[in-house]
Amino acid sequence: MRTTTITRRSLLGAAAALPLWDPARAQAPAQGGTLRVGMTLAAIPLSNGCPDQGGEGQRFMGITLYNFLVEWDLTQADRPSGLKPGLATAWQVDPANPKRWWFEIRQGVRFHDGKTLTAEDVAFSFDRAFRRDAPWFDSRANAQVQLRMPTLADWGAEGPDRFWLETIYPDSTVPYGTVYIGITHKGAWEAAGRSWDAYLNRPVGTGPWKLESFAIRERAVLVRNADHWEAARIPRCERLVLLPLPDANTRVAALRSGQVDFIEAPPPDALASLRAAGFQTVVNEYPHNWTWHFSMLEGSPWRDVRVRKAANLAIDRAGMKAMLGGTMLEGAGIVTPDSPWYGTPSFKLDYAPDKARALLAEAGFGPRNPLRTKVAISAGGSGQMQPLAMNEVVQQNLKDVGIEVDFEVVEWNSLLVTRREGAAKSAQRGVAAINVSYGAGDPFSGFMRIMKADMAAPVGGNWGNLNDPVLEPMFKAAYEAMDPAEQDRILARIHTRVVDEALFLFVAHDLNPRAMSRRVRGFVQARNWSQDLTPISLS
């Protein structure tokens, strides 16, 4: 960990704006070959069914090796991803008990080791992630998924084909939480010597890939599961090699030299030259926001709404977009204006530095008395886009209006630990905000997880300890709303207040750039944090 002040420098050249993904690029699949992927991560994510390292961990070591009760439909590029049946063929709230959900378990599914799936395996998988007194409890799995289903109270199997779970209060977001709990079975843990450490090298799921080898700092090699229960997701490639390449320029060099076929988050200044050299580059919208999450604890400067609004008015989002070669949308809130949850906020996220200075003056800050603060950021990571370059711009924009920022720069996984620990612990190091990108693909992830009072860290993802008496009853109503249209209306009111109170520093919505060899065929860039690699073939 180090504390550093980053200065503006000329990093990125202008690049032509990229077209959105064209489904016509998908070619007829051919089987065979090895797909090599350069990730933004510094290490291979955990293979235990509840991977670490955020959305990228789920993308590469979650949905590859495992299936989930409910899953994202990743087959469409032209609309936000919806839910689809996974290992559960159906789910519903108990009519007699709004806190209980029932899941009908898919029959005939086999694990990688040949065992047939039952509801008891689902119960075991939830035990390992949530039941602290279970002999098979996995603390590392719990660290990743506790924030995803914090209302979970109890669960179990009723016969071989039915699984139930209960929450502490009615929770309409339960199906979304289950997309993070990979299903394994007790026999697989026992075969690994009843050790979750040993299990990492011999994981057993039901997913479209099987793990062949795993070296956490070097690579993971996955092989096709030709017997996968979902025929449409049997991989076209024989092998999948995952390589941790946290430096963006290193990823580009690996792609150019033919060491990899597919890279995450190429730097914007490389996109035009990659296209000129015959490589494919794609972007697409997805439910993403790149923010600073403010501390609302006593003593934090961000408790003052004038300061929060001033910071938001100081950001030159159009300039940021140009710097990133058009690979972002200008930050408009937690969600984008075309979302049914956007609402009608009156506070406009314009670039207005003079208004920002006036608000800071009202709050008692000026040229002789600048506001000084510290923000924890990462050098890379899942959904973080180009965090060093982007934070340099934010830092300079804020300095121009009278806010001086120092950065605590840490590795991505360390920043996620900071987020889970909460603002109180960060305050001991002088940190009053963190730069963590968030997903907003479902009501819980986008709103309740990061803002509801009883989700304050370490219980949930409310890092800054926000406790807004206006929002709290709306959160309760959104939880209880089982009708999607009613829930949309409630979320629109919530989001209106979130923007009007400037509860975050809203900077960008990522367009998720990727670059691929001309040999890659069949990839559909879904509007989701997860992406399905099984349709990819190599010419």
N, C-alpha and C positions, 0 to 999 in steps of 0.2 A: 504494500500500500504506500502511496506517496501523495503528498499535497503539492500541487503545482498550479501556476497561473499560465494559461495558454494564451498566446497572442495571435492575432489575425495574421495569416500569411496566404499567399496566393497558391492555392492547392489544386483547384479543379478548373479545367477549361470548360467552355460551353460545349454542350453536345446537343444534337437534335433530339427533340422530344420523341419518345418511343411510341409506336403503335400499341394498342391493347392487343392481347393475345388473339390470334385468328385461328378458330378451330379448324379451318381448312388446312392448316399446316400438319395436322395429324395424318400420318401415313398408315397404310396397311401394315399390321404388326408382323414381325418375323422373330422367331425365338432364337435364343443363344447369345453368347457374348457376355462380357463383364462391363457393367456400368460403374464408372468411378466418379465419386462425388466429392468435391471440395467444400467442406462446411466452413462456416465462420467461427466455429467453436475451437477452443484450445484443447479439448479432450473429447473422447467418445462419450456420449451420454450413457447413463446406466441402462443395463439390459434387463432390469427387474420387473418391467411392466408398468412402472411409474417413473419414467425417466426424468432426470434433472435437466437443467439448461433450457428451460422454457419451451417455447413452441418448436424450436429447432430440434430439441431432444425428442419431443413427441413425434415430429415429422419423420425422423430417421431411425429411432430405436423404439418407438411406441407402436405406431400403426403398421410398421413393417413386420415385427415379430408377434404382435398380439392382435386380438380382437377385443371388442368392448361390448357391453350390453347394447348401447346405442352409439351410432357412429355418424360422422359427417359424410354427406354425399359429395364426393369430390370430382364428379364426372362432368360438371358444367363450369364454363368460364364466363358466361354472360349474366350470371345472377348470383347473389349471395348464397352460400351453401346452406342447405337445410339438413335436418336430421333424417336418418334412415335406420331401419332395423339392422342390428348387428347380431350378437349372440342372443339377443331377445327379439322374438318375432313380433311382440306387442307389449305395450305397457299402459297402465291406467291408474288413476287414483281410486282408492277403495271408496265406493259410494257411502259407506257407513262411517268412514274414518278419513278425513281429509289430510291427515298426517301420514297415511300409509299408501305406498305405491306397490303395485304388483307387476312382475315381469314374467312373461311366458318364455321359457328357455328353448332355443332352437334345438331340435333333435337331430341326431346323426352326425354332429360335429366331432372331429377327432383332433386331439392335441398332436404336437409334433412327435411325441413318443408313442402314439397309437391309442392312448386312453380316450374313451368317449366322454364328452362333456355332460355334466349334470349340474343341477342347481347347487349341490353341495360344493362344487368347485368354485362357483361364484361366491358363495358364502365364505369359503376359505380365502379367496382373493380379497374380499372386503375385510376379513379378519386381519390379514397380513398388513393391510394399509391403515386400519383404524382401531383395531381392538388391542389396546396396549397391554392387557394382561394375557393375551394369547401366546402360547409357546412359540408360535411362528410369526409374531409381530416383527415387522421390518421397519425400523426407525427411519431409514433413508427413503423408503416409499412414502411413509407418513409425512415426511418433511415436504414432499412434492405435492401431495394431494389433499392434505388436511384443509388447505385454503380453498380447495375446489368444492368441497361438500361439508362446510362447517356446521350445517344444521342437522347432520346425520346423528341419529340417536340409537338405532338398533336395526338389525337385519337378520335374515335367516332363510333357510330353504324349507319349502313345504312340498315334500315329494321330490322326484327327480327332475321335474319340468317347471317348477314355479319357485321364484325367488321374490322375497318381499323386503322392503326397507321402510323405516319410519323416521320422521324428522321431528325436531323439537317444537316446530310449529308448521302450519301448512306452507308448503314450498313448491310453487309451480315450476321452479327451475331445476328440479331434480334430474330430469333426463339429460340436461346439458352437463351436469356434473359427472355422470357415468361415463362420458366419452374419455375420461382420463384414467380409468381404473382398468388396466390390462388384466385379463383373466388367465390364471395358471391353475395348478392343482397341487394338493398336498404331497402326492407321490413324487412330484418333481423336486420339491424342497427336500424331501427325505432322501432322494437319490443323490442330492448334492451334499449329503452328510448333515442335513438339518442346519445348513449354514447359508445365509443369504449372500455372504461373500463368495463362497464357492459357486453358488447358483449363477452369479454373473457370467461365468464362463460356460455354463451349460443351461441356459434358460429354456423353458418350455412354454410355448403359447399355442395359439391356433392360427397365427397370422400367415400371410402369403410368403414370408421368408423365414428361414431357419438360420440360427447363428452358427457359423463355422469356426471363427476365431475372433478374439477380443483382446486388444491391448490398449488400455485406456488412453495412453498418450500418443499412440501411433496409428492404429486403424482398427476397423471392424470389417470382417468379411461375412456376408450373408449369402445363402444359397436359396434357389427357388424351391418353394414347397409345391411340388407338382400335384399334391393331393389336397390342396386347399379347398375348403368346402364351398367357397364362392368362386365359381368357374371364371367369372369375368375379371377376378383379381389374381388369377394365377400369373406370376410375372412372365413377361416376354424374354427378359434377360436371365441367363443362368446364374450369374453372380452379381452382387452389389457390394462394392468396396467403399467404405466411408472413411474419409481422411480429414483430420482436424487441421485446418489452415486458417488461423485467425487473422493473418495479415492479408488485406485485400489485394495488394499488388502481388503477393506470393500466389494467391489463387489465380489471378489472371495469367501469371507466368506459367503456372502448371497447366492451365487450359491451352495456352498458345503452344506449349512444347509437347502436348499430347499425353501428359501424365494423368490428366483427368478429362472427363467428358462433359461435366456439368458442374457449375459453381453457383453458390449462393452469393448474393449482394456484391456484384462487381462494382468497383468504384466508378462513379459517373463519367470521369474523364477518360475512361477506357472503352466506353460503350461504342462510340463512333468508330474507333480504330478496329475494335473486334468485329463489328459488322462489315467494315471494309475488307477485312481479312477472311470473310466468309463464315464467321461464327454467327450463331443465332442469339438474339437478345430478346427477352420478353418482359413485359410488365403487366400488372393487372391490379385493380383495386382489391382491397380486402379489409376486414374490420380492424383497423389498426389506428392507434394514435401515439404520437411521440410527444411526450409531455415532461415537464418537471412536476413532481408530486410534492406539494408544499407541506411542511410541518405546521400544525395548528396548536402546538403546545405553547404554554406560557413562555414568553421571551422570544418567540419566533417573529421575525419581521413580517412574515406572510399572514399573520392573523389580521392585519389591517387590509380591508378590501381595497382601499385606495392604492396601497402598494401592489397588490395583486393585479389590479386593473392597469396600473402604470407599467408594470412589467409586460403585460400582454400587448399594450399599445406601443411598446418600444420595439417589437420584433418585426423585422422586414422579411415577411414570409415570401413575398414575391422574389426578393433577392436570393433567399435560401433556395427557392425552387429553381431559379436560373443556375445557381451554383451546382445543384444536383442534376442538372441536365434534364429537368422536367420529370424526374422520377419520384415526385411527391405531389400531393395536393396540399394546398395551404390549410394549416390547422384551423378548424372551425368549431372545435369542441371535442367531446368524447366521440361523437359520431359525425358523419358528414351531413350537409344540408339535405341530401336526397333521402335520408333515413326517415322512416315513420316515427322515430324516437327523437327527432331533432327539436321539435317544438317551435316556439316563437320568441327567442331571446331578444331583448332590446339592446344589450351591450354588443356592439359590433367590434370584431377583432381586426380593426384596421391598423395600418402602420401610421401612427400619429405621435411622433416623439415630443412635440410641443405639449400636447395634452398630457403625456406621461410625466413630463417635468412639472407641470402644474399640479398634478395629483400628488407627486412626491413632495412638492413644496407644502401642500396642505398637510401632509403627514409628518412634516418636520425635517425633511431632507433637502439638501441643496449642494451647490458646488463646493462649499466649505465644510459640508457635513454629509458626505455621501453615505448611502446605505451600504454596509459591507456584510457579505454573507458567504457561506460555503455550500457547495453542492457536490454530492457524490455521483460520479458518472463512471461509465465503463469505456474501455478501448475498443470494444466490439461486442458481439453477442446477438442472439436471436431477436429479430425485430428492431434492433438498435440502429439500423441504417448505417450512417457514417458518423458515429457519435463524436469523435474528436473534432472533425471539421465542422460539424453542425454546432457543437457547443462553443467552438471558437466564435462563430458568428453571433450566437446568442450572447456570449460574454461581451463582445464588442458593442452590440446593440444596446445592452443594458448599461454599459459604461457610458455610452453617449448621453444617457438621460440621468445618470447619477447613481447607478447601482453597480458596485464593484464586487465581482464574484471571483473567488478562488475555487479550484476544483480538487476534490479528492478522487484520484483516478485509480480504479481497481479492476481486476479481472471480472468477467461477466458473472461467473458463479458466485464470487464474493459479493457482488452487488445484489444478487438475489438473496443471499443470506442477510445482508443489510436490510433489504425490504421486509423479510420475514421477522426480523428482530424488532422493527418499529422505530419511530422517530425519537423516543426517549433515549435509547442507547446511542443513536447517531448523534444526538445533541451533546453527548459527552465529548465528542470530537469536534464540536462546533458546526456539524452538518445540519442545515435547516431545510434541505430539499434533496430529492434524488431524481435522477433522469432514468426512468424505466418506461419502456414502451409497453402499452397495454392492448389487449384485445377487447373488442366490443361486439363479438358475434352473438352474444346472448345476454339477457337482462342481468344475470348474476355477475358475469365477468365484467361487463361494461359499467355497472352501477353499484349494486349492493356490495360486491366483494371489496371495492376500494373506497367506499364512502359511508357505509352503514356503521353506526356507532358500535354495535356489538360485534363488528368484524375488525375492530382495532387489533393491530398486530400485538402479540403473535398468534391470536386466534384466527384472524382473517387477513385480508390484503389492505386494510385501511392503515397504511403506513403512517400517515400524518395525524392520526387520532381526530379526524373530523367528527364533529357531533353537532349536526345542524337540526334544530328543533322543527324547522319547516320541512326538511326532507324526510325525517324519520317516519311520520305517518304515511307519507307517500311510498316509502320503501315497503312498509308493512302491506299496504294495499296492493303493490305490484307483486309481492310474494303470493298473496292470496288469490290473485286474479288468474283463474284457470282459462278464461276466455281470451284468446290472443288479441282481439280488437280492443277489448277493455284494457288489457295490459299495455298495448301500444299507446293508448291515450294517457295512461298514468306515467309511462316512461317519458313521453313528450313533455309533460309538466315538470318532471324531475330534471330533464336535460335543460329546459329553459332556465331553471334556477341555477344549475351548475355553471352555465355560461354567464348568466347575469351577475353571479357572485365571483366570477373568475377564480374558481376553486382550484384550478391547475394553470400552469403556463402551457397554453395550447400552441404548438409549433407546427406540426406536420402530420399528415397521413401518408404512410408509405405506399408506393406503387410496386414494391416487391420485385426489383429487377433480378433477373437471372441470366446467365450466359451458358451456351451449350455448343458443343462441337456440331458441325454439319451432319455428323453421323447419327445424332439423336433424333428419333422419330416418335411420335405418338404422345408426347407430354401435353397434358391439359392443365394450364395454370388456373386452378380453382381460386375463387375469391374467399380464401380461408388461410389460416395460419398453417394448417396441415396441407400436404400435397401428396398425391398418390404416384409412386414411381413404378407401379406394376405395369402400366400400359406402355412404358418406354421400350422401344427396340432400337437396335443399332444397325445401321445399314453397312 
